[in-house]
Amino acid sequence: MSQERIAALVEPILERHGLELDRLEVIPAGRRSVVRVTVDGDGPHGRGPLLDDIAAASQDLSQALDEADAVKADSYTLEVSSRGLSSPLTEPKHFRRNLTRLLKVTLDDGRTLEGRLLAATETTIDLEVTPESVKGNRNPKPVTHTLDMASVRKALVQVELNRSIDDDLGLGDDLLDDEDDTDNELEEN
């Protein structure tokens, strides 16, 4: 199986589903091969692809690979997945898709910062870092660091188990306030 031929087949299908090819691996596994397709994309909220989009693309990829001359004679297993949280952020689009998320960033000078991603351009990121609690200061004020993307050695999204999707999408309390107002109007009527 030619990785280049498979990529040429896969990319247009992913594009039709609003996805982009992040990584393609063809791994020999005995008499079979594993075709591992890792996808990315903006999704409807600019925050990454939806599971439904990946599932639909996976079905179309499977059918296209079954019919392709480049693969037809070979047995293979298709694996399609998103980049996942453990994948480092390496490109401006990766940072943009993770706005408001908590990141752990290692810089070229060896410093490590952990903070909330506030903004991302093609060349910089703004990271809001809360300093360690200082004796007598229980509520330290966050400090925003503007970092050159070129100085970032490694950046990983940190898992936050208590963070809601509303927090990620920036809906937060404003959405709840509107719902509370509606409930109050209904109760008065």
FIDRENBA-340043 format. One record per residue: residue in three letters; z, x, y of N, C-alpha, C in turn. Coordinates in steps of 0.05 Angstrom, whole numbers, plus 5000, padded with zeros to 4 digits. Each point is the difference from the previous one (the first is absolute). Layout:
ALAZXYZXYZXY ...
END
This chain:
MET500050174976500049835024500050175025 SER498249955017499750165025501749865022 GLN501950165011501749895021498449925024 GLU497950165007498449945023498549744996 ARG498949954976498649754995501849765001 ILE502450034990502049795000500849945029 ALA500450205016500849965028497849855015 ALA497450074994497849875013499949704993 LEU500949944976500149724990502449855012 VAL502250135001502649885008500149945030 GLU499250195016500449975029498849755013 PRO497549924993498949755012501649754991 ILE500950004976501549774990502749985015 LEU501350225003502550005015499649915029 GLU497850095012499449935027499649705003 ARG498849874981499649715000502749855000 HIS502050134989502749884999501850095022 GLY498850155020501650095023501850234992 LEU499350154979501650234991498550265003 GLU501450224998498750265001501050174977 LEU498350174990500850184978501750235011 ASP502450014990501950225009499750234981 ARG499949954974499950214980498749894974 LEU498450164987498749934975500550234980 GLU501049934977500450204979498849894974 VAL498650184986499049934973501450204982 ILE501849904983501750174983499349964971 PRO499150214986499549974971502649954985 ALA499849804982502449934984499149954971 GLY499550214985499049984973497149915001 ARG499349784986497349904999499449825024 ARG502049945015499749835024500350165025 SER499649885022500650115026501649805016 VAL501750105017501449825019498750035027 VAL499049785010498850005027502149895019 ARG501250175016502249935017499049985029 VAL500049755011499049955027502449935017 THR500550165021502149945019498749915026 VAL500949775010498749875023501949995023 ASP498949965024501549965024498449815017 GLY501049925022498649825019502049885019 ASP498949875021501749885020501349744991 GLY498649844985501249744992500049815025 PRO500949764996499949805022501850065024 HIS502150154996501850065022499950295009 GLY498050164990499750285007502250174987 ARG501349904979502250144988499550094972 GLY497549974991499350094973498949764984 PRO498850064977498749794985501949814986 LEU499149764995501649804985499550034971 LEU501949934984499750014971497749834990 ASP499649775012497849824992497350135005 ASP499850155022497450145006499550224979 ILE502150144993499750224980499349884973 ALA501249774992499449874974497149914999 ALA499149885022497249905001498150244998 ALA500550215015498350244999500150124972 SER502350004987500250114973498249864980 GLN499949735002498349854982497050075005 ASP499250025025497350075006499350294992 LEU501950185003499650284991499750014970 SER501649864986499950004971497249904990 GLN499149785012497449894992497850205007 ALA500150115024497950195008499950254983 LEU502450104992500150244983499049944972 ASP500649764990499149924973496949994999 GLU498849925023497149975001498550265008 ALA501550205011498750245011499150194977 ASP497650115004499050194980501750254999 ALA501250085022501650245001502549984983 VAL500949754993502549964986499549854973 LYS497949864998499549814978500650114972 ALA499250254995500450114973502850114995 ASP501650035021502650114997502249795000 SER502150054984502349825001501950105022 TYR501149805015501750085022502149795005 THR502150085013502149825010499950025030 LEU499949775014499949995029502849955011 GLU500950165018502549965014499449995030 VAL500749785013499649975028502749945013 SER500750165021502649975013499750075030 SER502149935015500150095028501350275001 ARG500150125024501150275003503050014993 GLY501549795006502850004993501750155020 LEU502649954998501950125019500350304996 SER499650094976500550284994497750185010 SER497849885009497850165010500550095028 PRO499850265006500550105027498049885020 LEU500949965024498249925022498650255010 THR497450004998498550255007497949955022 GLU499349765005497949945020501049805021 PRO498850005024500949815020500149714991 LYS498149924984500049724990502449944982 HIS501050204985502349964983502549945018 PHE500250155022502349965018499749735014 ARG497649935009499649745013500749774982 ARG499450024975500649784981503049984993 ASN501550195009502950014994501849985025 LEU498949895021501549965025502549844994 THR502250065012502749884998501450084974 ARG498850154983501350084975501750255005 LEU502050044983501750245002498650234985 LEU499750235014498650234989501950244999 LYS499550174980501350264999497850205004 VAL500250155023497850185008501050294999 THR498650174987500550294999497950135018 LEU501050165019498250145018499450284991 ASP497950125011499250274993502350205005 ASP501749965019502250185006502449974981 GLY499749814980502149964981502049785006 ARG500049905025501849785007499149744985 THR502049844994499549744988501249785019 LEU498449805005500949785017499649744984 GLU501949825003499849744987500249795022 GLY498049835002500149805021497849794997 ARG500149815018498149784999497550075015 LEU497749954988497450065012499349785020 LEU499950085025499549815022497149985008 ALA498650224998497250015009498550234986 ALA497449964997498350214988497350005013 THR499150235009497350045010498550184981 GLU497750095008498450184983501350284999 THR501850065019501150275001503050025001 THR501449775007502950015002501349764987 ILE502650034994501649774991502650005017 ASP501049765004502649975014502049914979 LEU502150164997502049954980502749955014 GLU501249774996502649945012502250094980 VAL501550205009502150124983502749945011 THR501849904983502849955009501650254993 PRO501150145020501550244994502449944983 GLU500950204985502449974984502349925018 SER501849834989502349915015501750245010 VAL500550005025501650225012502849895003 LYS502050174996502849925001500549855026 GLY501049764998500649845023497649835009 ASN497750044989497649845007499049864976 ARG500849754996499349854976497349885002 ASN498949975023497349885004498250195015 PRO499150224987498350195014497349875007 LYS498950075023497549895009497750144986 PRO498049844991497750134987498450165020 VAL498750214989498450185017497149994988 THR498149965017497249994991498750285002 HIS499050094978498650264999497049954997 THR498450115018497149994997499250264986 LEU498849974977499350234983497050034997 ASP499050245002497250054994499649974970 MET498049854993499549954972499450264985 ALA498850195015499450274988502550154992 SER502349935012502550144994501649874977 VAL498949784990501449864978499150124973 ARG501850124986499450114974500049784978 LYS502049825002500149794980501449755013 ALA499049774994501249755010499949794978 LEU502449894994500349814979501449755011 VAL499149764991501349755006502549994984 GLN502249925013502649974986500449714992 VAL501049964976500449734990502549885014 GLU499649755010502249865013500349734986 LEU502049984983500349764984500849755016 ASN501250035023500949785015498149925023 ARG497750115000498049955022498249784991 SER499649805017498249774993497250055009 ILE498149854989497250025009499749935029 ASP501749815010499949935028500650255017 ASP501950164992500650255014497650185001 ASP498650034977497750174998497749905018 LEU499749745002497849895015500749965029 GLY502550075007500849985028500649715008 LEU500549824981500649725007502949975008 GLY501850134985502850015006501349745010 ASP501850025019501649785010498349805016 ASP497850095012498449815016499149774983 LEU499150054976499149794982502349824993 LEU502350114994502349844993500949835023 ASP499950115025500849855023498249755004 ASP497450034996498249775002500649794980 GLU500650084975500749814979502649865006 ASP501950145011502649885007499649795021 ASP498350055020499449815021498849744989 THR498250034981498749784988502049834985 ASP501850134985502049854985501849855018 ASN500850125023501749865019498749765012 GLU497450025006498549775011499949784980 LEU499650064974499949794980502749864997 GLU502150155001502749894997500649815023 GLU499150065025500649835023498549744999 ASN497650004987498349755000500949814979 
END
